[in-house]
Amino acid sequence: MAKRGPKGPSTEIDWDTFEKLCGIHCTKVEIAEWFHCSEDTIERHVKRHYGENFAVVYAKKAARGNASLRRRMFETAFGTGKGSVTMQIFLSKQHLGYLDRLETKNKNENLNYEMPEPTLIVLPQNGREKKSE
């Protein structure tokens, strides 16, 4: 049974589970919910256990998840991986900073040529429009 503190039973944190939750990019709210405690309790336990605040520890532990994602992407690229390529693309954009960027280059860019202003062409009426009298 957990020790009882001034406000109720103290929460015990399984640090391997905590690190795995960080590795799959769970939020602090989700981690607190997993351990049935408040976000402040998670903050205090992390500070006590690691000697650093939650944000610093989370960034370090979440980096392992990024490395796993990269590894899985390379495995898929070389034909040895399993899983959804679409999900890997989505997660790489969310967590690894990858972008879909279409770069277009003007073919006339190096020619010192200025494009002429567009000309307005007015077509005569074809006789089908009703004329107002």
C-alpha positions as CSV (number, residue, x, y, z in Angstrom):
1,M,0.0,0.0,0.0
2,A,1.2,3.5,-0.8
3,K,2.3,5.8,2.0
4,R,-0.2,8.3,3.1
5,G,0.8,11.9,2.7
6,P,-0.8,15.0,4.1
7,K,-3.4,15.2,1.3
8,G,-4.0,11.4,0.8
9,P,-2.1,8.4,-0.5
10,S,1.2,9.2,-2.3
11,T,1.5,8.2,-5.9
12,E,4.1,5.6,-6.9
13,I,5.6,6.1,-10.4
14,D,6.9,3.3,-12.4
15,W,9.8,5.1,-14.1
16,D,10.1,2.6,-17.0
17,T,6.4,3.1,-17.8
18,F,6.9,6.9,-17.4
19,E,9.8,6.9,-20.0
20,K,7.8,4.7,-22.4
21,L,4.8,7.1,-22.2
22,C,7.2,10.0,-22.9
23,G,8.7,8.0,-25.8
24,I,5.3,7.8,-27.5
25,H,4.7,11.5,-26.9
26,C,1.9,11.3,-24.3
27,T,1.1,14.7,-22.8
28,K,1.6,15.5,-19.2
29,V,-2.2,15.3,-18.7
30,E,-2.2,11.8,-20.2
31,I,0.8,10.7,-18.1
32,A,-0.9,12.0,-14.9
33,E,-4.1,10.2,-15.9
34,W,-2.2,7.0,-16.4
35,F,-0.8,7.2,-12.9
36,H,-4.1,8.4,-11.4
37,C,-2.6,11.7,-10.1
38,S,-2.4,15.4,-10.9
39,E,0.0,17.1,-13.3
40,D,1.6,18.8,-10.3
41,T,2.3,15.4,-8.7
42,I,4.0,14.3,-11.9
43,E,6.1,17.5,-11.8
44,R,7.1,16.9,-8.2
45,H,8.0,13.3,-8.7
46,V,10.0,14.0,-11.9
47,K,11.9,16.8,-10.1
48,R,12.7,14.5,-7.2
49,H,13.7,11.5,-9.3
50,Y,15.6,13.1,-12.1
51,G,16.7,16.4,-10.6
52,E,15.3,18.3,-13.5
53,N,11.9,19.8,-14.4
54,F,9.3,17.9,-16.4
55,A,9.9,19.7,-19.7
56,V,13.6,18.9,-19.7
57,V,13.1,15.2,-18.8
58,Y,10.2,14.9,-21.2
59,A,12.2,16.3,-24.1
60,K,15.0,13.8,-23.5
61,K,12.7,10.8,-23.2
62,A,10.5,11.9,-26.1
63,A,13.7,12.0,-28.3
64,R,13.8,8.2,-28.0
65,G,10.4,8.1,-29.7
66,N,11.7,10.2,-32.5
67,A,14.6,7.9,-33.0
68,S,12.2,4.9,-33.1
69,L,10.1,6.7,-35.7
70,R,13.2,7.4,-37.8
71,R,14.3,3.8,-37.5
72,R,10.9,2.5,-38.6
73,M,10.9,4.9,-41.6
74,F,14.3,3.6,-42.7
75,E,13.2,0.0,-42.2
76,T,10.2,0.6,-44.4
77,A,12.3,2.5,-47.0
78,F,14.6,-0.5,-47.3
79,G,11.8,-3.1,-47.4
80,T,12.3,-4.6,-44.0
81,G,9.8,-2.6,-42.0
82,K,6.1,-3.1,-41.3
83,G,3.4,-0.7,-40.5
84,S,1.6,2.1,-42.2
85,V,3.7,4.4,-44.4
86,T,0.9,7.0,-44.3
87,M,1.1,7.1,-40.5
88,Q,4.9,7.3,-40.6
89,I,4.7,10.3,-42.9
90,F,2.1,12.0,-40.6
91,L,4.2,11.4,-37.5
92,S,7.4,12.5,-39.2
93,K,5.7,15.8,-40.0
94,Q,4.4,16.2,-36.5
95,H,7.4,15.2,-34.5
96,L,10.5,15.3,-36.7
97,G,9.7,18.6,-38.5
98,Y,9.5,17.1,-42.0
99,L,7.5,19.2,-44.5
100,D,5.8,18.8,-47.9
101,R,7.3,21.6,-49.8
102,L,6.9,22.2,-53.5
103,E,9.6,24.5,-54.8
104,T,8.9,26.1,-58.2
105,K,11.6,27.9,-60.1
106,N,10.8,30.6,-62.7
107,K,12.4,29.4,-66.0
108,N,13.1,33.1,-66.9
109,E,14.8,33.8,-63.6
110,N,18.3,33.9,-65.1
111,L,17.5,35.6,-68.4
112,N,17.2,39.2,-67.2
113,Y,13.9,39.2,-69.0
114,E,10.9,41.0,-67.7
115,M,7.5,39.6,-68.4
116,P,5.2,42.1,-70.2
117,E,2.2,43.4,-68.4
118,P,-0.9,41.4,-69.3
119,T,-3.0,42.9,-72.1
120,L,-6.8,43.4,-71.6
121,I,-8.7,42.1,-74.6
122,V,-12.3,43.3,-75.0
123,L,-14.4,41.1,-77.3
124,P,-17.2,42.7,-79.2
125,Q,-20.7,41.6,-78.4
126,N,-21.9,38.7,-80.4
127,G,-25.4,40.0,-80.9
128,R,-27.0,37.6,-78.6
129,E,-27.2,39.9,-75.6
130,K,-30.3,41.9,-75.3
131,K,-29.8,45.5,-75.9
132,S,-31.3,48.0,-73.4
133,E,-33.2,50.8,-75.0
